[in-house]
Amino acid sequence: MQPVALSKTQAQIQVNAFIRSVYNWMAIGLALTGFVAYYVANTPSIQQVIFGNRIIFYGLIIGELALVFFLSARVQKIQASTATALFVLYAALNGATLSVIFLIYTQASITSTFFICAATFVAFSVYGMTTKRDLTSVGGFMTMGLIGIIIASVVNIFVKSSAMSMIISYIGVLVFVGLTAYDTQKLKTMALTQPADVGATVVRKGAIMGALTLYLDFINLFLMLLRILGDRR
């Protein structure tokens, strides 16, 4: 009986260490995004460069998408330090483009929405970590919902319907809280199935990809909530 108990203890330690690393890197990414967004929003010259030229603005967005796709596709073939640097670069670029929210919404509503988002994120992340239910089917359903949101958002660029935008935001909140729980459970499963002798480099890259996944869940949940709860200037 003793070896089984020890094995469970070691597995729990392995899971805790991996998840802690994921959340540490996610927190670093969010902090960097927030700092860059606030700095750009309070620096008119940089605002002018980013938002005064559509080529630069859309170039930054395309660059962000390219970084996410590159990391997802090549993370197993690049160095852990490179994966880390690309994640940090993505968080900084995202901060630059998201600085626009400080120009649209009041700072008080941004702050209150952030804390609401953080509380919601933590609650569903804890649920994903502790529930005995397999959330694979939930993840698949939420992924289909995400695809629907993307399509509807593209259509609404041309339709420009405020009602449609609000509907997308409410659905988006449901989708991203579901993805938060699913992605957290997936990371827990990943940690449990890692061999005990797996190298530190593999663990580091897994933590970076996990941090990127949860970072995207958090940012998108925050933006959806901000559209619903934010007070415009």
Phi and psi in degrees as GROMACS dihedral restraints (atoms count N, CA, C in turn):
[ dihedral_restraints ]
;  ai    aj    ak    al  type     phi  dphi    fc
    3     4     5     6     1   -62.1    20    10
    4     5     6     7     1   -44.0    20    10
    6     7     8     9     1   -60.1    20    10
    7     8     9    10     1   -36.7    20    10
    9    10    11    12     1   -64.4    20    10
   10    11    12    13     1   -45.1    20    10
   12    13    14    15     1   -61.4    20    10
   13    14    15    16     1   -40.4    20    10
   15    16    17    18     1   -65.4    20    10
   16    17    18    19     1   -40.7    20    10
   18    19    20    21     1   -62.3    20    10
   19    20    21    22     1   -41.9    20    10
   21    22    23    24     1   -64.6    20    10
   22    23    24    25     1   -39.2    20    10
   24    25    26    27     1   -63.7    20    10
   25    26    27    28     1   -45.3    20    10
   27    28    29    30     1   -63.1    20    10
   28    29    30    31     1   -39.0    20    10
   30    31    32    33     1   -63.3    20    10
   31    32    33    34     1   -41.6    20    10
   33    34    35    36     1   -65.4    20    10
   34    35    36    37     1   -39.7    20    10
   36    37    38    39     1   -62.7    20    10
   37    38    39    40     1   -42.2    20    10
   39    40    41    42     1   -63.3    20    10
   40    41    42    43     1   -43.4    20    10
   42    43    44    45     1   -63.6    20    10
   43    44    45    46     1   -47.2    20    10
   45    46    47    48     1   -60.5    20    10
   46    47    48    49     1   -42.0    20    10
   48    49    50    51     1   -65.8    20    10
   49    50    51    52     1   -42.0    20    10
   51    52    53    54     1   -67.6    20    10
   52    53    54    55     1   -48.2    20    10
   54    55    56    57     1   -63.5    20    10
   55    56    57    58     1   -38.4    20    10
   57    58    59    60     1   -62.1    20    10
   58    59    60    61     1   -41.1    20    10
   60    61    62    63     1   -64.0    20    10
   61    62    63    64     1   -41.3    20    10
   63    64    65    66     1   -59.2    20    10
   64    65    66    67     1   -48.8    20    10
   66    67    68    69     1   -70.6    20    10
   67    68    69    70     1   -31.6    20    10
   69    70    71    72     1   -63.3    20    10
   70    71    72    73     1   -46.0    20    10
   72    73    74    75     1   -69.1    20    10
   73    74    75    76     1   -36.1    20    10
   75    76    77    78     1   -62.1    20    10
   76    77    78    79     1   -43.5    20    10
   78    79    80    81     1   -62.8    20    10
   79    80    81    82     1   -39.5    20    10
   81    82    83    84     1   -62.6    20    10
   82    83    84    85     1   -44.0    20    10
   84    85    86    87     1   -62.1    20    10
   85    86    87    88     1   -44.7    20    10
   87    88    89    90     1   -66.0    20    10
   88    89    90    91     1   -40.9    20    10
   90    91    92    93     1   -63.6    20    10
   91    92    93    94     1   -42.6    20    10
   93    94    95    96     1   -65.4    20    10
   94    95    96    97     1   -42.4    20    10
   96    97    98    99     1   -60.0    20    10
   97    98    99   100     1   -46.4    20    10
   99   100   101   102     1   -63.3    20    10
  100   101   102   103     1   -41.9    20    10
  102   103   104   105     1   -64.0    20    10
  103   104   105   106     1   -47.6    20    10
  105   106   107   108     1   -64.2    20    10
  106   107   108   109     1   -42.1    20    10
  108   109   110   111     1   -61.2    20    10
  109   110   111   112     1   -45.4    20    10
  111   112   113   114     1   -66.7    20    10
  112   113   114   115     1   -40.0    20    10
  114   115   116   117     1   -65.5    20    10
  115   116   117   118     1   -45.7    20    10
  117   118   119   120     1   -64.3    20    10
  118   119   120   121     1   -40.9    20    10
  120   121   122   123     1   -63.7    20    10
  121   122   123   124     1   -23.2    20    10
  123   124   125   126     1  -107.2    20    10
  124   125   126   127     1    15.4    20    10
  126   127   128   129     1  -126.5    20    10
  127   128   129   130     1    92.4    20    10
  129   130   131   132     1   -53.6    20    10
  130   131   132   133     1   -36.8    20    10
  132   133   134   135     1   -63.6    20    10
  133   134   135   136     1   -40.6    20    10
  135   136   137   138     1   -72.0    20    10
  136   137   138   139     1   -37.9    20    10
  138   139   140   141     1   -56.0    20    10
  139   140   141   142     1   -44.4    20    10
  141   142   143   144     1   -62.6    20    10
  142   143   144   145     1   -39.5    20    10
  144   145   146   147     1   -65.9    20    10
  145   146   147   148     1   -44.2    20    10
  147   148   149   150     1   -77.5    20    10
  148   149   150   151     1   -50.2    20    10
  150   151   152   153     1   -95.1    20    10
  151   152   153   154     1   -11.2    20    10
  153   154   155   156     1   -86.4    20    10
  154   155   156   157     1    -8.8    20    10
  156   157   158   159     1  -132.5    20    10
  157   158   159   160     1   110.1    20    10
  159   160   161   162     1   -62.2    20    10
  160   161   162   163     1   -31.4    20    10
  162   163   164   165     1   -62.8    20    10
  163   164   165   166     1   -44.0    20    10
  165   166   167   168     1   -67.2    20    10
  166   167   168   169     1   -44.5    20    10
  168   169   170   171     1   -61.0    20    10
  169   170   171   172     1   -52.0    20    10
  171   172   173   174     1   -69.9    20    10
  172   173   174   175     1   -27.6    20    10
  174   175   176   177     1   -63.5    20    10
  175   176   177   178     1   -40.1    20    10
  177   178   179   180     1   -64.5    20    10
  178   179   180   181     1   -41.7    20    10
  180   181   182   183     1   -64.3    20    10
  181   182   183   184     1   -44.5    20    10
  183   184   185   186     1   -62.7    20    10
  184   185   186   187     1   -39.3    20    10
  186   187   188   189     1   -62.0    20    10
  187   188   189   190     1   -40.1    20    10
  189   190   191   192     1   -63.2    20    10
  190   191   192   193     1   -46.8    20    10
  192   193   194   195     1   -61.2    20    10
  193   194   195   196     1   -40.0    20    10
  195   196   197   198     1   -63.6    20    10
  196   197   198   199     1   -39.6    20    10
  198   199   200   201     1   -63.8    20    10
  199   200   201   202     1   -43.0    20    10
  201   202   203   204     1   -63.3    20    10
  202   203   204   205     1   -46.9    20    10
  204   205   206   207     1   -65.7    20    10
  205   206   207   208     1   -39.5    20    10
  207   208   209   210     1   -64.9    20    10
  208   209   210   211     1   -46.7    20    10
  210   211   212   213     1   -60.5    20    10
  211   212   213   214     1   -44.4    20    10
  213   214   215   216     1   -63.7    20    10
  214   215   216   217     1   -38.5    20    10
  216   217   218   219     1   -85.4    20    10
  217   218   219   220     1   -29.8    20    10
  219   220   221   222     1  -117.1    20    10
  220   221   222   223     1     7.2    20    10
  222   223   224   225     1   -59.6    20    10
  223   224   225   226     1   -32.5    20    10
  225   226   227   228     1   -74.1    20    10
  226   227   228   229     1   -16.5    20    10
  228   229   230   231     1  -107.6    20    10
  229   230   231   232     1    -6.0    20    10
  231   232   233   234     1  -107.2    20    10
  232   233   234   235     1   165.1    20    10
  234   235   236   237     1   -69.1    20    10
  235   236   237   238     1   152.0    20    10
  237   238   239   240     1   -60.7    20    10
  238   239   240   241     1   -37.0    20    10
  240   241   242   243     1   -66.1    20    10
  241   242   243   244     1   -36.2    20    10
  243   244   245   246     1   -67.2    20    10
  244   245   246   247     1   -43.2    20    10
  246   247   248   249     1   -60.9    20    10
  247   248   249   250     1   -41.1    20    10
  249   250   251   252     1   -63.9    20    10
  250   251   252   253     1   -45.3    20    10
  252   253   254   255     1   -62.8    20    10
  253   254   255   256     1   -40.0    20    10
  255   256   257   258     1   -67.5    20    10
  256   257   258   259     1   -36.8    20    10
  258   259   260   261     1   -65.2    20    10
  259   260   261   262     1   -43.7    20    10
  261   262   263   264     1   -64.1    20    10
  262   263   264   265     1   -41.8    20    10
  264   265   266   267     1   -62.4    20    10
  265   266   267   268     1   -42.0    20    10
  267   268   269   270     1   -62.1    20    10
  268   269   270   271     1   -44.3    20    10
  270   271   272   273     1   -61.2    20    10
  271   272   273   274     1   -38.6    20    10
  273   274   275   276     1   -68.6    20    10
  274   275   276   277     1   -45.5    20    10
  276   277   278   279     1   -62.7    20    10
  277   278   279   280     1   -39.5    20    10
  279   280   281   282     1   -64.0    20    10
  280   281   282   283     1   -36.7    20    10
  282   283   284   285     1   -62.5    20    10
  283   284   285   286     1   -40.1    20    10
  285   286   287   288     1   -63.0    20    10
  286   287   288   289     1   -43.3    20    10
  288   289   290   291     1   -76.4    20    10
  289   290   291   292     1   -32.1    20    10
  291   292   293   294     1   -78.3    20    10
  292   293   294   295     1    -7.1    20    10
  294   295   296   297     1   -60.0    20    10
  295   296   297   298     1   -17.8    20    10
  297   298   299   300     1   -62.3    20    10
  298   299   300   301     1   -24.9    20    10
  300   301   302   303     1   -65.4    20    10
  301   302   303   304     1   -27.4    20    10
  303   304   305   306     1   -71.8    20    10
  304   305   306   307     1   -19.9    20    10
  306   307   308   309     1   -88.8    20    10
  307   308   309   310     1   -18.6    20    10
  309   310   311   312     1  -100.4    20    10
  310   311   312   313     1   -42.1    20    10
  312   313   314   315     1  -111.5    20    10
  313   314   315   316     1   155.7    20    10
  315   316   317   318     1   -70.3    20    10
  316   317   318   319     1   150.0    20    10
  318   319   320   321     1   -63.8    20    10
  319   320   321   322     1   -34.7    20    10
  321   322   323   324     1   -63.2    20    10
  322   323   324   325     1   -42.7    20    10
  324   325   326   327     1   -71.7    20    10
  325   326   327   328     1   -32.1    20    10
  327   328   329   330     1   -64.0    20    10
  328   329   330   331     1   -44.3    20    10
  330   331   332   333     1   -64.8    20    10
  331   332   333   334     1   -47.5    20    10
  333   334   335   336     1   -64.9    20    10
  334   335   336   337     1   -39.5    20    10
  336   337   338   339     1   -66.1    20    10
  337   338   339   340     1   -36.7    20    10
  339   340   341   342     1   -60.3    20    10
  340   341   342   343     1   -45.5    20    10
  342   343   344   345     1   -68.8    20    10
  343   344   345   346     1   -36.4    20    10
  345   346   347   348     1   -63.3    20    10
  346   347   348   349     1   -43.4    20    10
  348   349   350   351     1   -62.4    20    10
  349   350   351   352     1   -44.7    20    10
  351   352   353   354     1   -61.8    20    10
  352   353   354   355     1   -43.5    20    10
  354   355   356   357     1   -64.4    20    10
  355   356   357   358     1   -43.0    20    10
  357   358   359   360     1   -64.5    20    10
  358   359   360   361     1   -44.0    20    10
  360   361   362   363     1   -61.1    20    10
  361   362   363   364     1   -46.5    20    10
  363   364   365   366     1   -62.3    20    10
  364   365   366   367     1   -43.7    20    10
  366   367   368   369     1   -59.8    20    10
  367   368   369   370     1   -46.7    20    10
  369   370   371   372     1   -77.9    20    10
  370   371   372   373     1   -25.9    20    10
  372   373   374   375     1   -69.7    20    10
  373   374   375   376     1   -41.5    20    10
  375   376   377   378     1   -62.4    20    10
  376   377   378   379     1   -40.7    20    10
  378   379   380   381     1   -60.4    20    10
  379   380   381   382     1   -46.0    20    10
  381   382   383   384     1   -62.9    20    10
  382   383   384   385     1   -31.4    20    10
  384   385   386   387     1   -77.0    20    10
  385   386   387   388     1   -32.8    20    10
  387   388   389   390     1  -104.6    20    10
  388   389   390   391     1   -21.2    20    10
  390   391   392   393     1   -66.7    20    10
  391   392   393   394     1   146.2    20    10
  393   394   395   396     1   -88.3    20    10
  394   395   396   397     1   -10.7    20    10
  396   397   398   399     1   -75.7    20    10
  397   398   399   400     1   137.6    20    10
  399   400   401   402     1   -76.6    20    10
  400   401   402   403     1   119.2    20    10
  402   403   404   405     1   -96.0    20    10
  403   404   405   406     1    14.6    20    10
  405   406   407   408     1   -58.7    20    10
  406   407   408   409     1   -45.1    20    10
  408   409   410   411     1   -66.0    20    10
  409   410   411   412     1   -35.6    20    10
  411   412   413   414     1   -63.1    20    10
  412   413   414   415     1   -43.4    20    10
  414   415   416   417     1   -60.9    20    10
  415   416   417   418     1   -41.5    20    10
  417   418   419   420     1   -64.6    20    10
  418   419   420   421     1   -41.5    20    10
  420   421   422   423     1   -65.3    20    10
  421   422   423   424     1   -42.4    20    10
  423   424   425   426     1   -68.4    20    10
  424   425   426   427     1   -32.8    20    10
  426   427   428   429     1   -64.8    20    10
  427   428   429   430     1   -40.9    20    10
  429   430   431   432     1   -63.9    20    10
  430   431   432   433     1   -38.4    20    10
  432   433   434   435     1   -62.9    20    10
  433   434   435   436     1   -37.9    20    10
  435   436   437   438     1   -64.0    20    10
  436   437   438   439     1   -42.4    20    10
  438   439   440   441     1   -61.6    20    10
  439   440   441   442     1   -41.2    20    10
  441   442   443   444     1   -62.5    20    10
  442   443   444   445     1   -39.6    20    10
  444   445   446   447     1   -63.2    20    10
  445   446   447   448     1   -43.0    20    10
  447   448   449   450     1   -61.8    20    10
  448   449   450   451     1   -46.1    20    10
  450   451   452   453     1   -63.1    20    10
  451   452   453   454     1   -46.0    20    10
  453   454   455   456     1   -63.6    20    10
  454   455   456   457     1   -36.5    20    10
  456   457   458   459     1   -66.8    20    10
  457   458   459   460     1   -40.1    20    10
  459   460   461   462     1   -64.0    20    10
  460   461   462   463     1   -43.9    20    10
  462   463   464   465     1   -61.4    20    10
  463   464   465   466     1   -39.7    20    10
  465   466   467   468     1   -71.6    20    10
  466   467   468   469     1   -16.4    20    10
  468   469   470   471     1   -60.2    20    10
  469   470   471   472     1   -36.8    20    10
  471   472   473   474     1   -90.2    20    10
  472   473   474   475     1   -36.3    20    10
  474   475   476   477     1   -73.9    20    10
  475   476   477   478     1   -39.0    20    10
  477   478   479   480     1    56.9    20    10
  478   479   480   481     1    50.0    20    10
  480   481   482   483     1   -98.4    20    10
  481   482   483   484     1   121.7    20    10
  483   484   485   486     1   -68.0    20    10
  484   485   486   487     1   -34.6    20    10
  486   487   488   489     1   -65.3    20    10
  487   488   489   490     1   -43.5    20    10
  489   490   491   492     1   -64.6    20    10
  490   491   492   493     1   -39.3    20    10
  492   493   494   495     1   -61.3    20    10
  493   494   495   496     1   -40.4    20    10
  495   496   497   498     1   -68.7    20    10
  496   497   498   499     1   -39.6    20    10
  498   499   500   501     1   -62.4    20    10
  499   500   501   502     1   -43.3    20    10
  501   502   503   504     1   -60.0    20    10
  502   503   504   505     1   -39.6    20    10
  504   505   506   507     1   -65.7    20    10
  505   506   507   508     1   -44.6    20    10
  507   508   509   510     1   -64.1    20    10
  508   509   510   511     1   -43.7    20    10
  510   511   512   513     1   -64.8    20    10
  511   512   513   514     1   -38.6    20    10
  513   514   515   516     1   -60.4    20    10
  514   515   516   517     1   -39.3    20    10
  516   517   518   519     1   -59.9    20    10
  517   518   519   520     1   -47.0    20    10
  519   520   521   522     1   -62.2    20    10
  520   521   522   523     1   -41.1    20    10
  522   523   524   525     1   -64.4    20    10
  523   524   525   526     1   -45.4    20    10
  525   526   527   528     1   -79.4    20    10
  526   527   528   529     1   -25.2    20    10
  528   529   530   531     1   -70.9    20    10
  529   530   531   532     1   -36.1    20    10
  531   532   533   534     1   -65.2    20    10
  532   533   534   535     1   -43.5    20    10
  534   535   536   537     1   -65.8    20    10
  535   536   537   538     1   -33.7    20    10
  537   538   539   540     1   -61.1    20    10
  538   539   540   541     1   -47.5    20    10
  540   541   542   543     1   -64.4    20    10
  541   542   543   544     1   -44.8    20    10
  543   544   545   546     1   -63.8    20    10
  544   545   546   547     1   -47.0    20    10
  546   547   548   549     1   -65.7    20    10
  547   548   549   550     1   -35.8    20    10
  549   550   551   552     1   -64.0    20    10
  550   551   552   553     1   -45.4    20    10
  552   553   554   555     1   -62.6    20    10
  553   554   555   556     1   -38.0    20    10
  555   556   557   558     1   -63.7    20    10
  556   557   558   559     1   -39.0    20    10
  558   559   560   561     1   -67.4    20    10
  559   560   561   562     1   -38.4    20    10
  561   562   563   564     1   -61.8    20    10
  562   563   564   565     1   -44.4    20    10
  564   565   566   567     1   -62.9    20    10
  565   566   567   568     1   -40.0    20    10
  567   568   569   570     1   -60.3    20    10
  568   569   570   571     1   -43.2    20    10
  570   571   572   573     1   -66.0    20    10
  571   572   573   574     1   -38.8    20    10
  573   574   575   576     1   -69.6    20    10
  574   575   576   577     1   -30.3    20    10
  576   577   578   579     1   -93.4    20    10
  577   578   579   580     1    -2.4    20    10
  579   580   581   582     1   -70.0    20    10
  580   581   582   583     1   136.0    20    10
  582   583   584   585     1   -60.9    20    10
  583   584   585   586     1   148.6    20    10
  585   586   587   588     1   -62.5    20    10
  586   587   588   589     1   -28.7    20    10
  588   589   590   591     1   -98.8    20    10
  589   590   591   592     1    18.7    20    10
  591   592   593   594     1   -63.0    20    10
  592   593   594   595     1   143.8    20    10
  594   595   596   597     1   -71.3    20    10
  595   596   597   598     1   156.2    20    10
  597   598   599   600     1   -62.9    20    10
  598   599   600   601     1   -32.1    20    10
  600   601   602   603     1   -64.2    20    10
  601   602   603   604     1   -43.4    20    10
  603   604   605   606     1   -64.8    20    10
  604   605   606   607     1   -42.4    20    10
  606   607   608   609     1   -62.5    20    10
  607   608   609   610     1   -42.7    20    10
  609   610   611   612     1   -62.2    20    10
  610   611   612   613     1   -45.0    20    10
  612   613   614   615     1   -67.0    20    10
  613   614   615   616     1   -36.4    20    10
  615   616   617   618     1   -63.6    20    10
  616   617   618   619     1   -39.1    20    10
  618   619   620   621     1   -66.8    20    10
  619   620   621   622     1   -38.6    20    10
  621   622   623   624     1   -65.0    20    10
  622   623   624   625     1   -44.0    20    10
  624   625   626   627     1   -67.6    20    10
  625   626   627   628     1   -37.3    20    10
  627   628   629   630     1   -64.3    20    10
  628   629   630   631     1   -41.3    20    10
  630   631   632   633     1   -63.7    20    10
  631   632   633   634     1   -40.7    20    10
  633   634   635   636     1   -63.3    20    10
  634   635   636   637     1   -42.0    20    10
  636   637   638   639     1   -61.5    20    10
  637   638   639   640     1   -50.2    20    10
  639   640   641   642     1   -70.1    20    10
  640   641   642   643     1   -33.1    20    10
  642   643   644   645     1   -59.3    20    10
  643   644   645   646     1   -45.4    20    10
  645   646   647   648     1   -65.6    20    10
  646   647   648   649     1   -39.3    20    10
  648   649   650   651     1   -60.3    20    10
  649   650   651   652     1   -45.5    20    10
  651   652   653   654     1   -65.2    20    10
  652   653   654   655     1   -49.0    20    10
  654   655   656   657     1   -61.1    20    10
  655   656   657   658     1   -45.2    20    10
  657   658   659   660     1   -68.8    20    10
  658   659   660   661     1   -37.2    20    10
  660   661   662   663     1   -63.1    20    10
  661   662   663   664     1   -42.1    20    10
  663   664   665   666     1   -61.5    20    10
  664   665   666   667     1   -44.5    20    10
  666   667   668   669     1   -66.6    20    10
  667   668   669   670     1   -38.6    20    10
  669   670   671   672     1   -65.0    20    10
  670   671   672   673     1   -43.0    20    10
  672   673   674   675     1   -66.0    20    10
  673   674   675   676     1   -36.2    20    10
  675   676   677   678     1   -65.4    20    10
  676   677   678   679     1   -36.7    20    10
  678   679   680   681     1   -63.9    20    10
  679   680   681   682     1   -32.0    20    10
  681   682   683   684     1   -83.9    20    10
  682   683   684   685     1   -44.5    20    10
  684   685   686   687     1  -101.8    20    10
  685   686   687   688     1   -16.6    20    10
  687   688   689   690     1   -70.1    20    10
  688   689   690   691     1   140.2    20    10
  690   691   692   693     1   -95.0    20    10
  691   692   693   694     1   122.4    20    10
  693   694   695   696     1   -77.3    20    10
  694   695   696   697     1   152.3    20    10
